[in-house]
Amino acid sequence: MDNYISRQEHEEFTRRMETENQRLEDENKRQNRRLDALEKTTGQINALTVSVEKIAVNMENMLEEQKKQGEQLETLKQEPAEAHKKIKESILSSIIGVVIGAVVGAALALL
């Protein structure tokens, strides 16, 4: 009878095993809840990453558009200055032409 255990020992062993099994089951449930939360968070991080990439592309496009608009603005700013310069050149050329014409006319009148 040395190989046999008593009923009391067997019931104690069974109780301990049930307690351990319940503890393991509770731990599994906690771990599963944590994994679910982690998967949800990972999905949100992935969505955020995609959004940030889209924003970066949009910002790049906006920068290019602003550069183009800046170049166009500079061109538009220079147009009135160039027109003013041409008008001054035309007036100066006309005045010089009138003065030269008057001098030539006076010289011819004296001859």
MMTF fields as JSON, N, C-alpha, C and O atoms, coordinates in Angstrom:
{
  "mmtfVersion": "1.0.0",
  "mmtfProducer": "UNKNOWN",
  "numBonds": 443,
  "numAtoms": 444,
  "numGroups": 111,
  "numChains": 1,
  "numModels": 1,
  "chainsPerModel": [1],
  "groupsPerChain": [111],
  "chainIdList": ["A"],
  "bondAtomList": [4, 2, 8, 6, 12, 10, 16, 14, 20, 18, 24, 22, 28, 26, 32, 30, 36, 34, 40, 38, 44, 42, 48, 46, 52, 50, 56, 54, 60, 58, 64, 62, 68, 66, 72, 70, 76, 74, 80, 78, 84, 82, 88, 86, 92, 90, 96, 94, 100, 98, 104, 102, 108, 106, 112, 110, 116, 114, 120, 118, 124, 122, 128, 126, 132, 130, 136, 134, 140, 138, 144, 142, 148, 146, 152, 150, 156, 154, 160, 158, 164, 162, 168, 166, 172, 170, 176, 174, 180, 178, 184, 182, 188, 186, 192, 190, 196, 194, 200, 198, 204, 202, 208, 206, 212, 210, 216, 214, 220, 218, 224, 222, 228, 226, 232, 230, 236, 234, 240, 238, 244, 242, 248, 246, 252, 250, 256, 254, 260, 258, 264, 262, 268, 266, 272, 270, 276, 274, 280, 278, 284, 282, 288, 286, 292, 290, 296, 294, 300, 298, 304, 302, 308, 306, 312, 310, 316, 314, 320, 318, 324, 322, 328, 326, 332, 330, 336, 334, 340, 338, 344, 342, 348, 346, 352, 350, 356, 354, 360, 358, 364, 362, 368, 366, 372, 370, 376, 374, 380, 378, 384, 382, 388, 386, 392, 390, 396, 394, 400, 398, 404, 402, 408, 406, 412, 410, 416, 414, 420, 418, 424, 422, 428, 426, 432, 430, 436, 434, 440, 438],
  "bondOrderList": [1, 1, 1, 1, 1, 1, 1, 1, 1, 1, 1, 1, 1, 1, 1, 1, 1, 1, 1, 1, 1, 1, 1, 1, 1, 1, 1, 1, 1, 1, 1, 1, 1, 1, 1, 1, 1, 1, 1, 1, 1, 1, 1, 1, 1, 1, 1, 1, 1, 1, 1, 1, 1, 1, 1, 1, 1, 1, 1, 1, 1, 1, 1, 1, 1, 1, 1, 1, 1, 1, 1, 1, 1, 1, 1, 1, 1, 1, 1, 1, 1, 1, 1, 1, 1, 1, 1, 1, 1, 1, 1, 1, 1, 1, 1, 1, 1, 1, 1, 1, 1, 1, 1, 1, 1, 1, 1, 1, 1, 1],
  "groupList": [{"groupName": "MET", "atomNameList": ["N", "CA", "C", "O"], "elementList": ["N", "C", "C", "O"], "formalChargeList": [0, 0, 0, 0], "bondAtomList": [1, 0, 2, 1, 3, 2], "bondOrderList": [1, 1, 2], "singleLetterCode": "M", "chemCompType": "L-PEPTIDE LINKING"}, {"groupName": "ASP", "atomNameList": ["N", "CA", "C", "O"], "elementList": ["N", "C", "C", "O"], "formalChargeList": [0, 0, 0, 0], "bondAtomList": [1, 0, 2, 1, 3, 2], "bondOrderList": [1, 1, 2], "singleLetterCode": "D", "chemCompType": "L-PEPTIDE LINKING"}, {"groupName": "ASN", "atomNameList": ["N", "CA", "C", "O"], "elementList": ["N", "C", "C", "O"], "formalChargeList": [0, 0, 0, 0], "bondAtomList": [1, 0, 2, 1, 3, 2], "bondOrderList": [1, 1, 2], "singleLetterCode": "N", "chemCompType": "L-PEPTIDE LINKING"}, {"groupName": "TYR", "atomNameList": ["N", "CA", "C", "O"], "elementList": ["N", "C", "C", "O"], "formalChargeList": [0, 0, 0, 0], "bondAtomList": [1, 0, 2, 1, 3, 2], "bondOrderList": [1, 1, 2], "singleLetterCode": "Y", "chemCompType": "L-PEPTIDE LINKING"}, {"groupName": "ILE", "atomNameList": ["N", "CA", "C", "O"], "elementList": ["N", "C", "C", "O"], "formalChargeList": [0, 0, 0, 0], "bondAtomList": [1, 0, 2, 1, 3, 2], "bondOrderList": [1, 1, 2], "singleLetterCode": "I", "chemCompType": "L-PEPTIDE LINKING"}, {"groupName": "SER", "atomNameList": ["N", "CA", "C", "O"], "elementList": ["N", "C", "C", "O"], "formalChargeList": [0, 0, 0, 0], "bondAtomList": [1, 0, 2, 1, 3, 2], "bondOrderList": [1, 1, 2], "singleLetterCode": "S", "chemCompType": "L-PEPTIDE LINKING"}, {"groupName": "ARG", "atomNameList": ["N", "CA", "C", "O"], "elementList": ["N", "C", "C", "O"], "formalChargeList": [0, 0, 0, 0], "bondAtomList": [1, 0, 2, 1, 3, 2], "bondOrderList": [1, 1, 2], "singleLetterCode": "R", "chemCompType": "L-PEPTIDE LINKING"}, {"groupName": "GLN", "atomNameList": ["N", "CA", "C", "O"], "elementList": ["N", "C", "C", "O"], "formalChargeList": [0, 0, 0, 0], "bondAtomList": [1, 0, 2, 1, 3, 2], "bondOrderList": [1, 1, 2], "singleLetterCode": "Q", "chemCompType": "L-PEPTIDE LINKING"}, {"groupName": "GLU", "atomNameList": ["N", "CA", "C", "O"], "elementList": ["N", "C", "C", "O"], "formalChargeList": [0, 0, 0, 0], "bondAtomList": [1, 0, 2, 1, 3, 2], "bondOrderList": [1, 1, 2], "singleLetterCode": "E", "chemCompType": "L-PEPTIDE LINKING"}, {"groupName": "HIS", "atomNameList": ["N", "CA", "C", "O"], "elementList": ["N", "C", "C", "O"], "formalChargeList": [0, 0, 0, 0], "bondAtomList": [1, 0, 2, 1, 3, 2], "bondOrderList": [1, 1, 2], "singleLetterCode": "H", "chemCompType": "L-PEPTIDE LINKING"}, {"groupName": "PHE", "atomNameList": ["N", "CA", "C", "O"], "elementList": ["N", "C", "C", "O"], "formalChargeList": [0, 0, 0, 0], "bondAtomList": [1, 0, 2, 1, 3, 2], "bondOrderList": [1, 1, 2], "singleLetterCode": "F", "chemCompType": "L-PEPTIDE LINKING"}, {"groupName": "THR", "atomNameList": ["N", "CA", "C", "O"], "elementList": ["N", "C", "C", "O"], "formalChargeList": [0, 0, 0, 0], "bondAtomList": [1, 0, 2, 1, 3, 2], "bondOrderList": [1, 1, 2], "singleLetterCode": "T", "chemCompType": "L-PEPTIDE LINKING"}, {"groupName": "LEU", "atomNameList": ["N", "CA", "C", "O"], "elementList": ["N", "C", "C", "O"], "formalChargeList": [0, 0, 0, 0], "bondAtomList": [1, 0, 2, 1, 3, 2], "bondOrderList": [1, 1, 2], "singleLetterCode": "L", "chemCompType": "L-PEPTIDE LINKING"}, {"groupName": "LYS", "atomNameList": ["N", "CA", "C", "O"], "elementList": ["N", "C", "C", "O"], "formalChargeList": [0, 0, 0, 0], "bondAtomList": [1, 0, 2, 1, 3, 2], "bondOrderList": [1, 1, 2], "singleLetterCode": "K", "chemCompType": "L-PEPTIDE LINKING"}, {"groupName": "ALA", "atomNameList": ["N", "CA", "C", "O"], "elementList": ["N", "C", "C", "O"], "formalChargeList": [0, 0, 0, 0], "bondAtomList": [1, 0, 2, 1, 3, 2], "bondOrderList": [1, 1, 2], "singleLetterCode": "A", "chemCompType": "L-PEPTIDE LINKING"}, {"groupName": "GLY", "atomNameList": ["N", "CA", "C", "O"], "elementList": ["N", "C", "C", "O"], "formalChargeList": [0, 0, 0, 0], "bondAtomList": [1, 0, 2, 1, 3, 2], "bondOrderList": [1, 1, 2], "singleLetterCode": "G", "chemCompType": "PEPTIDE LINKING"}, {"groupName": "VAL", "atomNameList": ["N", "CA", "C", "O"], "elementList": ["N", "C", "C", "O"], "formalChargeList": [0, 0, 0, 0], "bondAtomList": [1, 0, 2, 1, 3, 2], "bondOrderList": [1, 1, 2], "singleLetterCode": "V", "chemCompType": "L-PEPTIDE LINKING"}, {"groupName": "PRO", "atomNameList": ["N", "CA", "C", "O"], "elementList": ["N", "C", "C", "O"], "formalChargeList": [0, 0, 0, 0], "bondAtomList": [1, 0, 2, 1, 3, 2], "bondOrderList": [1, 1, 2], "singleLetterCode": "P", "chemCompType": "L-PEPTIDE LINKING"}],
  "groupTypeList": [0, 1, 2, 3, 4, 5, 6, 7, 8, 9, 8, 8, 10, 11, 6, 6, 0, 8, 11, 8, 2, 7, 6, 12, 8, 1, 8, 2, 13, 6, 7, 2, 6, 6, 12, 1, 14, 12, 8, 13, 11, 11, 15, 7, 4, 2, 14, 12, 11, 16, 5, 16, 8, 13, 4, 14, 16, 2, 0, 8, 2, 0, 12, 8, 8, 7, 13, 13, 7, 15, 8, 7, 12, 8, 11, 12, 13, 7, 8, 17, 14, 8, 14, 9, 13, 13, 4, 13, 8, 5, 4, 12, 5, 5, 4, 4, 15, 16, 16, 4, 15, 14, 16, 16, 15, 14, 14, 12, 14, 12, 12],
  "groupIdList": [1, 2, 3, 4, 5, 6, 7, 8, 9, 10, 11, 12, 13, 14, 15, 16, 17, 18, 19, 20, 21, 22, 23, 24, 25, 26, 27, 28, 29, 30, 31, 32, 33, 34, 35, 36, 37, 38, 39, 40, 41, 42, 43, 44, 45, 46, 47, 48, 49, 50, 51, 52, 53, 54, 55, 56, 57, 58, 59, 60, 61, 62, 63, 64, 65, 66, 67, 68, 69, 70, 71, 72, 73, 74, 75, 76, 77, 78, 79, 80, 81, 82, 83, 84, 85, 86, 87, 88, 89, 90, 91, 92, 93, 94, 95, 96, 97, 98, 99, 100, 101, 102, 103, 104, 105, 106, 107, 108, 109, 110, 111],
  "secStructList": [7, 6, 6, 7, 7, 7, 2, 2, 2, 2, 2, 2, 2, 2, 2, 2, 2, 2, 2, 2, 2, 2, 2, 2, 2, 2, 2, 2, 2, 2, 2, 2, 2, 2, 2, 2, 2, 2, 2, 2, 2, 2, 2, 2, 2, 2, 2, 2, 2, 2, 2, 2, 2, 2, 2, 2, 2, 2, 2, 2, 2, 2, 2, 2, 2, 2, 2, 2, 2, 2, 2, 2, 2, 2, 2, 2, 2, 2, 2, 2, 2, 2, 2, 2, 2, 2, 2, 2, 2, 2, 2, 2, 2, 2, 2, 2, 2, 2, 2, 2, 2, 2, 2, 2, 2, 2, 2, 2, 2, 2, 7],
  "xCoordList": [0.807, 0.0, 0.858, 0.324, 2.119, 2.993, 2.834, 3.123, 2.392, 2.288, 0.993, 0.85, 0.089, -1.203, -1.202, -0.512, -2.014, -2.174, -3.553, -4.458, -3.693, -4.984, -5.986, -5.617, -7.227, -8.318, -8.149, -8.363, -7.775, -7.593, -6.479, -6.626, -5.375, -4.284, -4.752, -4.411, -5.524, -6.046, -6.968, -6.867, -7.856, -8.766, -7.994, -8.335, -6.972, -6.128, -5.42, -5.364, -4.886, -4.229, -5.224, -4.9, -6.444, -7.481, -7.837, -7.964, -7.999, -8.33, -7.213, -7.492, -5.991, -4.853, -4.804, -4.541, -5.054, -5.05, -6.185, -5.991, -7.362, -8.483, -8.166, -8.466, -7.569, -7.175, -6.145, -6.252, -5.172, -4.131, -4.736, -4.406, -5.616, -6.277, -7.111, -7.116, -7.812, -8.601, -7.689, -7.996, -6.571, -5.6, -5.075, -4.969, -4.746, -4.248, -5.323, -5.031, -6.545, -7.644, -7.856, -8.05, -7.819, -7.936, -6.783, -6.98, -5.6, -4.429, -4.587, -4.275, -5.067, -5.299, -6.314, -6.144, -7.377, -8.384, -7.773, -8.023, -6.974, -6.315, -5.377, -5.347, -4.623, -3.688, -4.443, -4.01, -5.563, -6.353, -6.912, -6.924, -7.377, -7.859, -6.725, -6.92, -5.551, -4.405, -4.022, -3.701, -4.053, -3.742, -4.77, -4.412, -6.035, -7.08, -6.834, -6.923, -6.522, -6.245, -5.004, -4.977, -3.995, -2.765, -3.03, -2.501, -3.839, -4.168, -4.929, -4.691, -5.834, -6.591, -5.649, -5.75, -4.738, -3.778, -2.866, -2.568, -2.433, -1.58, -2.319, -1.739, -3.589, -4.396, -4.508, -4.442, -4.678, -4.767, -3.435, -3.411, -2.338, -1.017, -0.796, -0.268, -1.195, -1.054, -1.88, -1.406, -3.116, -3.966, -3.333, -3.362, -2.767, -2.108, -0.896, -0.657, -0.139, 1.035, 0.632, 1.279, -0.436, -0.923, -1.358, -1.074, -2.048, -2.496, -1.309, -1.334, -0.289, 0.898, 1.591, 2.06, 1.652, 2.253, 1.458, 2.041, 0.121, -0.717, -0.505, -0.436, -0.403, -0.175, 1.17, 1.28, 2.183, 3.518, 3.476, 4.082, 2.761, 2.643, 1.903, 2.31, 0.813, 0.051, 0.885, 0.811, 1.678, 2.534, 3.577, 3.877, 4.113, 5.09, 4.459, 5.055, 3.238, 2.524, 2.217, 2.325, 1.837, 1.542, 2.794, 2.726, 3.933, 5.186, 5.52, 5.915, 5.362, 5.627, 4.689, 5.11, 3.428, 2.449, 2.793, 2.671, 3.224, 3.613, 4.835, 4.925, 5.762, 6.932, 6.506, 6.979, 5.598, 5.101, 4.391, 4.596, 3.56, 2.836, 3.785, 3.562, 4.838, 5.841, 6.54, 6.78, 6.863, 7.507, 6.562, 6.976, 5.29, 4.301, 4.138, 4.015, 4.137, 3.999, 5.178, 4.994, 6.383, 7.561, 7.454, 7.794, 6.985, 6.808, 5.793, 6.012, 4.694, 3.659, 4.167, 3.795, 5.009, 5.566, 6.503, 6.571, 7.222, 8.207, 7.561, 8.149, 6.372, 5.716, 5.503, 5.894, 4.899, 4.715, 6.045, 6.129, 7.071, 8.377, 8.953, 9.522, 8.807, 9.314, 8.52, 9.095, 7.194, 6.368, 6.755, 6.858, 6.968, 7.371, 8.721, 8.922, 9.614, 10.944, 10.829, 11.509, 9.98, 9.797, 9.173, 9.542, 8.226, 7.597, 8.634, 8.672, 9.483, 10.535, 11.488, 11.892, 11.846, 12.752, 12.099, 12.766, 10.816, 10.118, 10.054, 10.289, 9.734, 9.665, 11.036, 11.156, 12.077, 13.448, 13.866, 14.497, 13.522, 13.857, 13.124, 13.688, 11.863, 11.089, 11.681, 11.809, 12.047, 12.632, 13.947, 14.196, 14.792, 16.075, 15.83, 16.53, 14.839, 14.527, 14.041, 14.411, 13.21, 12.715, 13.861, 13.962, 14.739, 15.877, 16.789, 17.215, 17.093, 17.974, 17.289, 17.935, 15.987, 15.244, 15.252, 15.378, 15.118, 15.125, 16.498, 16.612, 17.55, 18.912, 19.183, 19.752, 18.79, 19.013, 18.175, 18.65, 16.944, 16.071, 16.634, 16.596, 17.16, 17.745, 18.992, 19.243, 19.78, 21.004, 20.682, 21.382, 19.637, 19.243, 18.654, 18.822, 17.978, 17.372, 18.48, 18.318, 19.557, 20.657, 21.432, 22.102, 21.355, 22.111, 21.364, 21.836],
  "yCoordList": [-1.188, 0.0, 1.263, 2.365, 1.128, 2.288, 3.171, 4.366, 2.604, 3.35, 4.148, 4.971, 3.923, 4.598, 5.859, 5.946, 6.857, 8.078, 8.057, 7.365, 8.793, 8.797, 9.653, 10.471, 9.452, 10.204, 11.694, 12.525, 12.014, 13.397, 14.047, 15.177, 13.329, 13.846, 14.031, 15.016, 13.085, 13.178, 14.394, 15.124, 14.618, 15.768, 17.075, 18.039, 17.13, 18.323, 18.586, 19.723, 17.53, 17.652, 18.151, 19.03, 17.584, 17.986, 19.452, 20.192, 19.876, 21.258, 22.198, 23.242, 21.835, 22.649, 22.725, 23.786, 21.609, 21.584, 22.443, 23.165, 22.368, 23.196, 24.678, 25.504, 25.002, 26.385, 26.851, 27.951, 26.026, 26.377, 26.518, 27.452, 25.601, 25.681, 26.96, 27.608, 27.322, 28.561, 29.772, 30.706, 29.76, 30.852, 30.987, 32.096, 29.857, 29.868, 30.362, 31.108, 29.947, 30.386, 31.897, 32.59, 32.406, 33.85, 34.602, 35.648, 34.063, 34.687, 34.718, 35.726, 33.63, 33.585, 34.646, 35.303, 34.802, 35.818, 37.22, 38.039, 37.491, 38.796, 39.035, 40.12, 38.004, 38.135, 38.363, 39.151, 37.676, 37.859, 39.276, 39.874, 39.82, 41.2, 42.166, 43.121, 41.917, 42.777, 42.693, 43.709, 41.5, 41.34, 42.054, 42.689, 41.954, 42.655, 44.162, 44.834, 44.68, 46.109, 46.49, 47.542, 45.65, 45.907, 45.905, 46.752, 44.966, 44.918, 46.173, 46.714, 46.632, 47.851, 49.053, 49.88, 49.139, 50.237, 50.196, 51.232, 49.019, 48.871, 49.325, 49.982, 48.976, 49.426, 50.941, 51.543, 51.557, 53.014, 53.657, 54.677, 53.066, 53.598, 53.492, 54.418, 52.376, 52.22, 53.266, 53.856, 53.503, 54.515, 55.895, 56.692, 56.174, 57.458, 57.616, 58.696, 56.549, 56.586, 56.898, 57.7, 56.264, 56.524, 57.98, 58.631, 58.487, 59.878, 60.84, 61.823, 60.562, 61.424, 61.403, 62.437, 60.247, 60.153, 60.984, 61.683, 60.913, 61.702, 63.194, 63.974, 63.581, 64.993, 65.445, 66.549, 64.605, 64.957, 65.169, 66.108, 64.297, 64.434, 65.724, 66.463, 65.992, 67.218, 68.46, 69.44, 68.426, 69.566, 69.785, 70.923, 68.709, 68.806, 69.443, 70.312, 68.998, 69.571, 71.043, 71.852, 71.389, 72.784, 73.643, 74.773, 73.114, 73.853, 74.129, 75.241, 73.124, 73.311, 74.365, 75.204, 74.313, 75.281, 76.689, 77.648, 76.814, 78.132, 78.673, 79.873, 77.803, 78.247, 78.785, 79.831, 78.049, 78.499, 79.841, 80.737, 79.976, 81.227, 82.374, 83.506, 82.087, 83.104, 83.594, 84.79, 82.662, 83.03, 83.871, 84.856, 83.48, 84.25, 85.647, 86.622, 85.751, 87.034, 87.945, 89.134, 87.391, 88.185, 88.699, 89.848, 87.848, 88.255, 89.388, 90.365, 89.258, 90.298, 91.603, 92.686, 91.506, 92.71, 93.436, 94.665, 92.687, 93.283, 93.912, 94.806, 93.468, 93.999, 95.498, 96.186, 96.06, 97.518, 98.267, 99.321, 97.759, 98.416, 98.424, 99.424, 97.317, 97.258, 98.188, 98.846, 98.245, 99.135, 100.586, 101.381, 100.936, 102.294, 102.641, 103.751, 101.698, 101.909, 102.156, 103.03, 101.399, 101.57, 102.929, 103.574, 103.36, 104.668, 105.773, 106.704, 105.673, 106.676, 106.696, 107.763, 105.509, 105.441, 106.077, 106.779, 105.841, 106.422, 107.939, 108.638, 108.456, 109.909, 110.524, 111.546, 109.911, 110.423, 110.393, 111.331, 109.331, 109.233, 110.311, 110.915, 110.552, 111.587, 112.961, 113.753, 113.256, 114.56, 114.745, 115.808, 113.716, 113.793, 113.988, 114.766, 113.285, 113.427, 114.825, 115.383, 115.403, 116.774, 117.765, 118.666, 117.603, 118.521, 118.412, 119.43, 117.212, 117.027, 117.595, 118.245, 117.355, 117.894, 119.412, 120.029, 120.034, 121.493, 122.038, 123.031, 121.373, 121.815, 121.687, 122.598, 120.581, 120.365, 121.39, 121.952, 121.627, 122.599, 123.997, 124.745, 124.365, 125.693, 125.831, 126.885, 124.762, 124.805, 124.937, 125.644, 124.274, 124.368, 125.754, 126.283, 126.314, 127.63, 128.684, 129.67, 128.497, 129.459, 129.355, 130.309, 128.279, 128.105, 128.656, 128.606],
  "zCoordList": [0.0, 0.0, 0.0, 0.116, -0.122, -0.081, -1.329, -1.282, -2.406, -3.651, -3.76, -4.664, -2.888, -2.966, -2.112, -1.097, -2.563, -1.765, -1.126, -1.591, -0.098, 0.594, -0.168, -1.011, 0.137, -0.499, -0.223, -1.105, 0.971, 1.375, 0.538, 0.073, 0.352, -0.483, -1.921, -2.576, -2.393, -3.759, -3.905, -4.891, -2.949, -3.01, -2.916, -3.602, -2.092, -1.991, -3.327, -3.797, -3.922, -5.231, -6.278, -7.077, -6.273, -7.235, -7.041, -8.016, -5.802, -5.498, -5.986, -6.575, -5.744, -6.2, -7.73, -8.297, -8.381, -9.851, -10.411, -11.389, -9.801, -10.253, -10.054, -10.915, -8.935, -8.662, -9.691, -10.233, -9.947, -10.936, -12.326, -13.057, -12.692, -14.004, -14.115, -15.162, -13.044, -13.051, -13.182, -13.923, -12.468, -12.563, -13.985, -14.51, -14.608, -15.985, -16.956, -17.891, -16.729, -17.584, -17.442, -18.441, -16.218, -15.986, -16.647, -17.265, -16.509, -17.139, -18.658, -19.291, -19.244, -20.694, -21.124, -22.151, -20.318, -20.644, -20.598, -21.482, -19.565, -19.458, -20.647, -21.228, -20.987, -22.109, -23.422, -24.263, -23.59, -24.812, -24.893, -25.969, -23.766, -23.757, -24.094, -24.846, -23.539, -23.836, -25.31, -25.926, -25.875, -27.3, -28.171, -29.163, -27.807, -28.566, -28.548, -29.576, -27.354, -27.233, -28.04, -28.679, -28.01, -28.76, -30.263, -30.983, -30.742, -32.165, -32.584, -33.664, -31.739, -32.043, -32.112, -33.018, -31.153, -31.132, -32.354, -32.949, -32.718, -33.903, -35.158, -36.023, -35.255, -36.394, -36.437, -37.509, -35.275, -35.215, -35.6, -36.289, -35.16, -35.511, -37.021, -37.638, -37.61, -39.062, -39.799, -40.77, -39.347, -39.978, -39.842, -40.781, -38.687, -38.465, -39.378, -39.919, -39.548, -40.422, -41.858, -42.53, -42.323, -43.681, -43.811, -44.817, -42.793, -42.824, -42.87, -43.611, -42.095, -42.083, -43.449, -43.925, -44.066, -45.405, -46.4, -47.229, -46.325, -47.231, -46.999, -47.949, -45.741, -45.42, -45.98, -46.512, -45.863, -46.371, -47.886, -48.402, -48.591, -50.052, -50.388, -51.284, -49.663, -49.916, -49.635, -50.377, -48.566, -48.242, -49.344, -49.707, -49.859, -50.943, -52.176, -52.813, -52.506, -53.652, -53.425, -54.347, -52.208, -51.896, -52.025, -52.508, -51.595, -51.704, -53.164, -53.515, -54.009, -55.443, -56.037, -56.833, -55.645, -56.15, -55.683, -56.445, -54.427, -53.919, -54.656, -54.915, -54.987, -55.757, -57.116, -57.561, -57.775, -59.084, -58.961, -59.78, -57.939, -57.752, -57.427, -57.856, -56.676, -56.366, -57.63, -57.793, -58.517, -59.787, -60.631, -61.242, -60.664, -61.431, -60.838, -61.579, -59.524, -58.856, -59.185, -59.444, -59.174, -59.528, -60.961, -61.245, -61.851, -63.25, -63.343, -64.059, -62.625, -62.645, -62.031, -62.483, -61.008, -60.395, -61.357, -61.349, -62.179, -63.076, -64.306, -64.914, -64.683, -65.887, -65.826, -66.769, -64.761, -64.732, -64.773, -65.403, -64.129, -64.138, -65.546, -65.984, -66.25, -67.623, -68.536, -69.403, -68.345, -69.159, -68.889, -69.823, -67.639, -67.27, -67.902, -68.396, -67.878, -68.462, -69.968, -70.504, -70.647, -72.097, -72.411, -73.392, -71.573, -71.783, -71.632, -72.436, -70.593, -70.395, -71.581, -72.044, -72.073, -73.223, -74.452, -75.211, -74.651, -75.806, -75.704, -76.69, -74.511, -74.322, -74.542, -75.217, -73.978, -74.145, -75.615, -76.102, -76.31, -77.736, -78.517, -79.43, -78.158, -78.862, -78.624, -79.557, -77.368, -77.047, -77.788, -78.356, -77.786, -78.497, -79.986, -80.633, -80.535, -81.959, -82.288, -83.322, -81.416, -81.654, -81.578, -82.411, -80.569, -80.427, -81.633, -82.178, -82.055, -83.229, -84.466, -85.288, -84.605, -85.75, -85.747, -86.805, -84.562, -84.477, -84.841, -85.56, -84.335, -84.64, -86.128, -86.731, -86.729, -88.171, -88.957, -89.944, -88.523, -89.209, -89.121, -90.098, -87.953, -87.793, -88.631, -89.215, -88.694, -89.493, -90.955, -91.679, -91.411, -92.818, -93.125, -94.224, -92.154, -92.366, -92.477, -93.196, -91.803, -91.865, -93.178, -93.573, -93.815, -95.055, -96.186, -97.322]
}
